[in-house]
Amino acid sequence: MDSFLDFEECIRDSPTFRLAIDQRESEVADLENRVDKVMKLCSRMVEAGQAYNSANQLFLTGLMEFSAYHRRDSSITNCLAQFSQGLQEMIHFHTMLFDQTQRAIIQQLSNLLTQFLPQVRETRKEFVRIGEDLEMAAVKSAQIPRHKTTDAERASHLLLATRKCYQHFALDYCLQLNNFQAQQKLDILNSIFSYFHAQYTFFHQGYDLLRDLEPTMKTMASRLALLSTDCIAKRKEMENTHLLVQQRDATGEPIVTSSSENDVAIEGYLFKRSRRKNKTWKRCWFSIENNQLVYSKSHKEEVMVLFDDLRLCAVKSLDSIDRRFCFEIVSVQKSCSLQADSEELRQAWISAVQGSIDMAYRQKVESQQLLATEKLPQAAASLVPQLSPPIPQAAALGVALQGSGNQRCCDCGENDPRWASINLGITMCIECSGIHRSLGVHVSKVRSLTLDSWDPELLKLLCILGNDVINGIYEAQCIDQGRVKPHAESPRQERELWIKEKYVEKKFVKGAALLHTEARDTEAPDSERDALGRGLYQAAQCGDLVSMATALAQGAEVNWSHPEEERRTALIGAARGGSLLACEFLLQNGANVNYRDQRGHGALHAAATCGHTGQVCLLLKRGANQYAVDERGQDPLSIAIETAHADIVTLLRMARMNEEMRDSEGLFGTVGDDETFQDIFRDFSNMASHDPERLSRRQFSRERGSGDSEEHN
C-alpha cells in the first residue's frame, strides 16, 4: 500500500507533516540519483553494443572478402554467403534491440524526470519562502504590545493572510509530491517492461532466423562430412603418389602422354642452339601442340612457335657436333638443333616428333573424309538424337521479385525485400517480417527468400498475386479513411499499428464482413457469411486467385461447406476444377486437407476422380489421407483404377508402398522414405508445376479385360 502525504496534516502544519515532507523530499532525491545512474549505465551499454555491432560488421565484411578467395569453389562460397547473410540479419536485430532499449530506458525515464521534477522544485521554493514569511509574521504578531490595538489588528490580518497563502502552497506542494510518487512507479515499470519486451522480440526473431537456417545447416553438415571424407582420401592418394615419385629416379625419364597408339605428345626441357653467330645454347621448355612445336624461355614469357606445321618437317639424330644427345628438326625454311639430357630422352623426343608428323598427315585425310560425309542428305542428320543440358531452376529470390510490385516491401516500400508471406503472396523487408511473425501463422506465414527452400507452387503464388494485387485488396479504402501508409524510415511502432490494422483488423478492405476477427462467430450474419463462402467456392473452381484472396480478405471462411454442392469446401472445388495454385493457396490459408463432403469425398477423391495428377501430388505432399473411403467404400486408389487414370494409379500405389515399407522398417528401428519413391514423387510434382501438358490423363483401354489392367499396373 502506497503511503501518500495527508492533506489534513498539511493544513495543520504539524511536526508529523514536516517530518513526512522531509522524508518524501529525501526519497525524491534518492530516486533521481538512481534514475540518473541507470540512464548513464544504459547509455554505456548502448554505446558498447553499437561498438560491438560496428566491429561485427567489419568482421562480416572481412569474412565476405575471405569467401571471395574461394570463389572457384561454389560449395564453400554458397555456405559462407548464406551464413554471412544470417549473421548480417542478426546484426540488424541487435541494432533494433539497442534502439528499443534506448527508447525504453533513457527516453521514458528522462521524461519522468523532466516532466515532474522541475515543477516540484519550483513549488518547493515558493513553499519554503512562504513558510519563512509565516514564521516572521507569527513572531511579529506575538511581539506587539497589548495597548497598541491598531498595530495588533494589522499584524493579525497579515498573519492570517500569510497562513492562508502558506496553506495554499503547502497543499499544492503535497499534491505534486503525491502525483510524482504515483507516476514514477507507472513510468519505471513501463520502462522495464518495454525493455524486456524488446529482449523478448530480439530472441524470438533470432530463434526464427536460426530455425530457418536449420535446413541449410543440415545441408552444410552433410557436405562438410563429404568434404572431410574426400580430403582424407585425397591426402592418402597424394601421400602414395609422393612416395612413388620419391622412390623413382626421374632424371632420365621423358614426360610422355599417349591417348592412342600413334597419338603421341611430349613436353620437357631441351637445350636450344641459337641461330646467331655465337651459337649459344639456352635451356627452354618444349611441347607439341596442334601439330606445332612450341617453346618458352621462362614461365614469365609467352609461348613461341618454333615450327608451325610439323608436316613440313623431318627429325634426325645429330652426331656431327661435340655435344651429346643432340637431334635436329629440319623444315623447308629452317633447321634447329636441340639437346636432351639423356639418350633415352633424345630417342623419346625423336619418336614423339615423328609420331606427331604422321598424325598430322592422318588427320588431314580424316578431315577430307568428314567433308565428304557432310554432303549426305539432311534427312540422315535427323536420326541423330539432339541432347541439351537441363535448364537450371532460377533462384527463389529472382523468381519472387518478378511479381508485380514485389521489388519493394508490401507494407513500407523498402527496396530489395528478402522475406515473403506464403499464405498472403507478398514480399517484405526484414523489419516488417518480424512484425508479421508476431501476428501468428494463422495470419501470416513468413519465409526467407534466400535461406529457405521453395516449392515451385509457392513461387508461382508470389508471382501471380504479388504486392500490387494484395495491396489493391487490403488497402482499397486506405485513402478514403485518410490513412497514410508508412515508409521505409517510419518507426517500428507506426509500422506495427499499420500491419495489424491492415491484416488483422482488415480496416481498409472494401466490403469486409467483419472489422475485428475476434467477433467472427457472433457478429457476421449467416447470409453474408454464405455469400462470401459461395464466392470463394466459385473462385476456387475457376482458379481465380485474385478473387479468392479478395474473398478471404472480406471474411470468407476457408473451410465453409457449400449446402447446394453436397457440402463441399473450396478446396474440394479447386481439386475438381483442376487449379493447382488454387489448391496450394487454400492449403496455405488453413484449408482442411482431409475434410469430406456428404458423399465421403475429400479433395484427394475429387482429384483422383477428375484425373488431376498435379493436385494428387500436392495433396499427398500436404498430408492427405490416401486410405479414406467414401460412402461406397472406395478410397482414392480404387477411384483412380475405376476411372483408369494411369499416372494417378502409379503415384498412389507408389505412395502406399512407400508408407507400408516405412511402417515395416520402423519395427526394426529404421524409419525413412524410399529414395525411389521420393524421386518419382518429385518428378511428378515438378512436371505438374512446370509442364502440366505432359500429364494428359493417360487412361487404360476400357476394351481390355480387368486381368489385363492388373497386369499392366
N, C-alpha and C positions, 0 to 999 in steps of 0.2 A: 504494500500500500504506500503510495507516494505521500510525503509529508510536505504540504504547501504552507505558506505564511498565512496566519489567521488575520483576517481584516478587522475583527473586533479588537484583537490585541494591538493592531496598528492604531486604531482610534484612541485606545487607552495610552499608547506610547509607554508601555510597561517595560521594566528591565528584561522580562522574558522576550518581548518583541525585539528589543535591541540586540539581545544575545542571538536570537534567530536570524536577524538581519546580518550580523557579523558572520555567523556560520554559513549562511547562504552565499554571501559575497566571497568567502574563502573557497566554497565549493565551485563557484563560477570561475574563479581564478585558476583553481587546480584543473578544472575541466579544460579551460583554454590552453593551459600548458600541455596537457596530454594530447589534445587535438592537434596542436601545433607540432608536437613531436611525431605523431602518427603521420601527418601530412608530409613532414620532411623525410621520414623513413620511406614513405610511399614514393616520393619523388626520386629518392636514391635508387629504389628498387626498379622503377620505370626506366631511369637512365641506364642502369646496369643491364636491364633487359633489352633496351634499344641497342646498347653497345654489343650485347650478345647476338642480336639479330644481324647487326652490321657485319660482325666477324663471321657469323654463319653464312651470310650471303656471299662474302668473299671466298669462304671455303667452297661453297657450291659452284661459284664461278671457276675456281681453280679445278674443281672436280670435272666440270664440263670441258675445260681446256685439256685436262688429263685424258678424258674419254676420246678427244679428237686424235690422240696419239694412236688409238686402236681403231681408227675409222675404217680400216680394211676388214676388221672382224665384226660382222654385223651382230653376232650374239652378245659380245661384250658391250658394243655401242648401244644396242637397244636396252640392255639391262641397266647400264648406267644412266641412260636418258630417262627411263621410266622411274627409277628410284630418285633421281635428281628432281624430277618434276614433283614427286610425292613430298620430298623434303622441302621444296620450294613452297608448296602449299602449307606445310607445317609452319614455315617462317611467317607466312601470311596469317595463319591462325594466331601465332604468337603476337604479331603486331596488333591484331584486333583485340587480343586479351589485354595488352598493355594500354591500349586506348580506352577500353571499357573500364579498366582498373583506375586509370587517371580520372575518368569522369565520375566513377562511383565513389572514390575515396576523397580525392583532392577537391573536386568541384562541389560535391554535396556538403562536405564538412566546412569548406570555405564559405559557402552560402550561409551555413548555420552561424558562423562567427560574424560575418559581415552584415547579416540581416538583423540580428538581435542585439549583439553586444554594444555597438556604438550608441544606440538609443538608451540602453540600460546605463551606460556610463554617463551620458548627458543628464539623464534623470537623477542619477545619484549625486551629481554635482549640485543640482538645484535642491535636492533633499538635504544634503549636508549644510548648504548655505542657509536655507530656511530654518533648519534646526538650530544653527548658531544664532540667528536672529531671534528665534523664540526664546532661547536661553537668556539673551541680553534683555529682551522685553520683560521677561519674568523678573530678572534681578532688578531692573529699573523700577518696575511697578512695586516691588517689595520695599524699595528704599525710600519712597516718597512719604513724608510725614503725614500724620493724620489730619492736621489742621489745614493742609493745602488741598482743599476739595477739588478745585479746578484741575490742578496737576494730576491728582489721583484719578479723576474721571478720565482725563485724556490718556493716562498710562494704561488704565483698564481697557479702554477701547482699542488701543494699539496692541495690547496683549491678546485680546480676543481675535482681532483680525489676523495677527501673526499666527495664532494657534489654528485658525481655520485654513489658512494658506498652507501651513505645515501638514495638516491632516490630508489636504488635497494631494500634495506632492508625495506624502508617505503612502497613501493608497495607490497612487499611480505607480510608484516605485515597486510596491509589493505585487501589483498586478503584472508588471513586466517581468519580475523575477519568477513569478509563478508560471507565466506563459513560456519563459525560456526553459524552465525545468520540464514542462510538459512537452515542448517541441524538441528539445535536444535528444530525448530518448527515441522519438519517432525518426528524426533525421539520422541518428547514429545507426539504429537498427536497419533503416532503409539503405544506408550506405554499405553496411556489411553484407546485407542480403544481395544487393546489386553486385558486389564483388564476388560473392560465392556463385551467383547465377552466371557471371562471366566465366568463372572457373569451370562450372558445370558445362556450359556451352563449348568451351575450349576442349575439354576432354571428350565430350560427346562427338565433336567434329573430328578430333584425332582418331577416335575409335572407328568411326565410319570410314575415314580415309584408309586406315590400316586394314580394315575389313575388305575394302575394295581392292587393296593391293595384295590380298592373300592369294588369289589365283596366280598373280604374277610371281609372287614369292615361291609358290609351289613349282611353277614352271621353271623359274631360275634355279631352284634347288635341284630339280632333276637334271637340268642342263649342266649344273656345276658338278654333279656326280658323274655325268657322262664325260665332261671335260677332264675330271680327275683321273678317270679310267684311261682315257686316251692319252693323257700326259704320262701316266706311268708306263703305258705300252710304248709310247714314242721314246721315252727315256731309255727303256731297255733295248729297243731297237738301235738307237744311236750308240749306246754303250757297246753293243755287239759289233756294229759297223766300225766303231772306233778301234775296237780290239783287233778286228780283221785287218784294217788298214795299217794299224801299227805293226802288226806282225809281218806285213807284206813289204818286200823291197820294191818300191815303185820307181827306182831310178832309171830303169831301162824299159819300162812298160809304156807303150803308147796309149793315148786316150782315144779309143776307137769305139764307135757305136754302129750297129748294123741292124736295120729293120727287115731286111730280106737278104737273099744270097748275094746279090750284086749291088744292092744299095748300101754303099759304104761311105761313112762320114768320119772325119778325123779332125782333131784340133790339138794344139800344143805349142810349145816353144821351139823355134828354129832360129839359127843364125842366118842372116841375110847379108849377102855381099853387095856393097854399094856399086853402082854403075859409074861412079865418078873415078877420077884418076887415082885417088888414094886407095881405092879398093878396100875400104874398112868394112868390118863385119859387126853387125848390131843384132842383138837378140830381140826377137819380136814374137808376138802371139799370132799363129796362123790357124785358119779354119777354112772349110769348104762349105759354101752356102749358095744354093740356087745355081749350080754349075759354075760358080766363080770361086777363085782363090783370093781370100781377103786376109788382111793382117792389120794389127795395130801396134804402134811402138810402145805405148803405155796405156794404162787404164783411163788416163785423163784425156787422151786424144781420140778422135773419131776413127772409125774403121775405114781403111783404104782398100781399094780393089787393085790387086796385082795383075790378075788375068781375068778378064770379064767374060770369056767364053772358053771353057775347057775343051770343047770340041775342036778348037783350032790349035790345041797344044799337044806336046809329046813330053814324056818324062823318061829320064835315064840316069844311071849312076854316073858320078863324076869322079874319076880316079886320076886325072891329069894334074891335080894340084896337090900341094903338100898337106893340106888339112884333111882330117879323117871324116868319114861318114857323110860325105857330101853327095848331092844329087842335083840335077839340073832340069828345069822345066823350060821348054823351047816352044815359041809360037812363031807365026809368020813375021810379026813386027819386032819381037824382042825375046831375050832369054834371061833367066835369073838363076843364080847359084844359091843353094840352100844347104845348111849343115845341121844334122841331127846330133843328139847327144850319144847315140849308140848305134851299132849296126842293126839291132832289132828295130829301133825307131826309124832308121832310114828305109829298111825294107817295108815297114808298115806304111810309111808315107808314100813310097813309090806305088805300092799296091792300091792304096786308097785313092790316089790321084788317077791311076789308070782305070780303077773301077768307076770313078765319077765320070771319066771321059766316056766309057762305054755306056753308062746310064744316061748320059746326055743324048747320045745318039738314039737309044731305045725310046726315050720319052718323045723325041721328035717323031718317030714312026707311030707311036701310040696316039699322039695328037692328030696326025693325019687321019688315022682310022676313026677317031672320035668325030672329026669334022665330016667324015662320010656318013656316019650314023645319024648325024643331026638332020640329014636330008630325008630321013624316013617320014612317012605320013604322020600328021599331027595326031591322028586317032590312036597311034600306039602310045603316045605320051599320056593319054587319059587312063591307061591301065596302071600307071604308077600311082601309088597312094600318096595323097597330099597330106603331110603331117605338119602340124603347127603347135607350138607350145601353148599350154593353157594360159589364159589371161589371169594374172594375179588379182585377188579381190582388193578393192580400194580400202584404205584405212577408214575406220569408223568416223573419225573427225572430219575428213574430207568429204565423205558422203553426206553426213548430217548437215554440214554447212551449206549444202546445195539447196536446201529447202528455202522457201520464200521467207525472208526476214530472219533466218537462222544465224546470220553473221553477227548479230547483236543480241545481247541478253533480252529475253522476252519482257522482263519486268523493269529494268533500269536502263537498258540500251547500251551497256558497256560492250566494247568491241571484243571479238575473238572469244566467245564463250567456250568453256571446256567441260561443261556439265549439261545434263539433259534430264527431263522427266519423261519416263517411258509411257506412262498412262495418260499424260496430258499432250505429249507430242511437241514439246518445246525445248529450246536450249537456253542456258542461263549461265551467269558468271558464278564464281566460287562463293561470293558472299551471299547472293540470293539463293544458291543451292543449300547453304547452311540453314537459311530460314525455311526453305521448302522441307528439309529434313525434319525440322521441329514441328511441322504440321501433322506428321504421321503418314505412313504409307497408304492409308485409306484415302488421302487427299493427293499426295504426290510421291511417286517412286523415283528417286534420284539415282542416276548412274554417271560415272565418269566417261567422257568420250575418248580419253587417252589411256585409261588404266583398266577398264573393264572390257570383257569380250561381248560382242554384239551379234545377235541373230539378224539375218537379212530382213525378216519381217519388221523388227523394231526400227531398223534404219529407214525402211520404206515409210513407216508411220511418220517419222520425223520429217521426211521429205514431202509427203503428201499433205500433212497437216501444217506443221511449222508455226513459227511465231506470228506471222501476219494473220493467218486464219484463226488461231486461238485468240489473239488479241481482238480480232473483229467480233468474236463471240463474248469474251469475258470483259471487254472494255466498251461495249456497244453504247452504253448510256453514261460513260465517264464525263464527256463534255457537257451533256445535258444537266448533270448533277453538279457541275462546277468544280470537279476534282482535277488536280494537276498530277500527272504521272511523275514519280521520282526519276532522277537521272543518276548517272554513274557516280557523281560526287555527293549524293544525298546521304545523310546519316543513316545508320542501321535501323534506328527506331522508326524513321519515316518509311523505309522500305518494308519493314516487318508489318507495320499497320496497313500499308497498301496491299501486300501479298495476302494477308488474312482477309481483308475486305473483298479482294478480287476472287480468291479461290474458295475460301471457307464460307464467308457470308454471301458471296455472289451478288454484291450490291449493284454491279454495273451490267449484269446480264439482262438483255431485253426479254421480257416475258417470263422471268424466272418465277417458278411456282412458290418458292419459299425464299425468304431473305436470310433466315437462320436455319442451319441444318439441324439444330437441336430440337426444333419444333416440327420435324418432318412428319412424325406419326400422328400429330394432333391437329395441325392447322391446315394441311393440304386436303382439299375436297377430293372425294373419290372420283368425281367426273373429270377433274383436272388431272389427277394422277393417271387415270386410264387413258386420257387423251395423249399425255406425254408418253406413256408406255406404248400406245399404238404407233405413235410417230417414230419411236426408237425401233420398234419391231419392223416397220416398213423400211426404214433406212438401212437396217441391218440386212434385210433380204436383198435390197438393191446394192449393197456395198457402198453406200454413200457415207463416207467417213465424216464429212463436214456436218451433215445433218445429224449423224449420231452424236458427235461432240456437242452440237447445239442442244440436242435433247437432254443429254446428261447434265449440261450446264444449267438448263432450265429446271432441273429437279427430277428427271425421269429415273425410275428405279431400274437398275441394270438387270435384276432378276425378276422383273414383273412378268407375269404369265398372261398370255392373250386368251380371253374367255371364248372368243369365236374361232380360235385356231388350236383347239384341243389343249389349251393351257400351255402352249409352247412359249419359251422365253426368246429373247432377242438372239441369244447365242445359237439356239436351235434353228431360228430363222436364217441366221448368217450361214450356218452349216448347210442348210438346204439351198440357199441362194448361190453358194459357191465362192463367196468372197473370203479369201484367206486373211486379208488385212482386217476385215470387219471382225472375224473371229479373234484375231490377236488383240485388237483394240478392246473388245468386250472382256476378254480374259484379263488383260492388264488393269481393267477398271472394276474387277471384283466379280465377274460373272461366274456362276457355279457350273463347273465343267461336267459335273455328274448329275445335274438336275434332269428329271424325266417327266414327260407330259402324261396326259391321261391314258395314252396307249402304252406307256412304259418306254417310250423312245427318248433317248438323250441325244446330245449333239453328235456323239460318235455314231449312233444308229443312223441319224439323218445323213451324215457324210458318207457312210458306207452304202446307204440306200441310193443316194444320188450319184455315187461314183466319184466323189471329190477326194482324190488321193492326198492333195496338199492339206486339206482340213484334217484328214485322218492322221497324218504325220504330226500336225500341230497339236491336236487334241491328245494324242498319246504322249507327246512331249510334255504337255501341261498336266498330266496325271489322270486322264480319263480312264474309267474302269471298263476294260475290254470284256469282262465277264458278265456285265449287267444284262439281264434278259427283259424282253418286253412282255406284253400280255399273251403273246403266242409262245413264249418260252424261247425266243430266238435272241442270241447275242449278236454283236456286230459282225463276227466272222461268219455266222450262219447266214446273215442277210447278204454279205458280200458274195458268198458261194451261190445263193439263190439268184441274185441279180447278175452273177457272172462277171464281176469286175476283178480281173486277174491281178492287177497291181495291188489292190487293197487286200485281196486274199493272201498274197505273198507277204505283204507287210504285216498283217495281223498275225499270220502264222509264225513269222519270224519273231514278232514281239512276244507271242505266247511261249514259244520255245525258249527264248532268252529268259523270260521270267521263271519258267519251270526249272531251267538249268541253274539259275541263280538261287532258287529256293533249295534245290538238291545240294548244291555246293555249300550252302550255309550250314547244313547239318554237319559238315566235316571241317568247318572253321574257315572256309574260303568263300567270301562273298564278293561278287563283281559281275559286271555285264560282259557278255560275249563280244569280243572285238569285231567279229564278222558282222553281227547284228548292228553294232554301232556304225560301222562303215556303210552298210546298206541303208540304215535309217538316215544317216547324214546325207547320202546321195539323193534319196527320195526328197528330203526336206529342201536341199539346195535346188533340186530340179523344180520343185513346186514353187520356189521363190523366184528363180531366175529364168526358167524355161518351161512354163506350165503347159505349153502346147505339146510337149513330148509325152505328157501324161494324158493321153487321149481316150481314156476309158476303154482300154482293150478288153474285149469280152470273149468268153468261151463260145464255141459254136453250140447253139441250142439244139442242133440236129444230132449231135453226138450223144451217146448214152451217158448215164451217170457214172458208169465204171470208167469210161474214157476220161471224164472230167477229173475223177480222183487220181487217175494215173498221171494226167498232165500236171496236176498240182503237186 
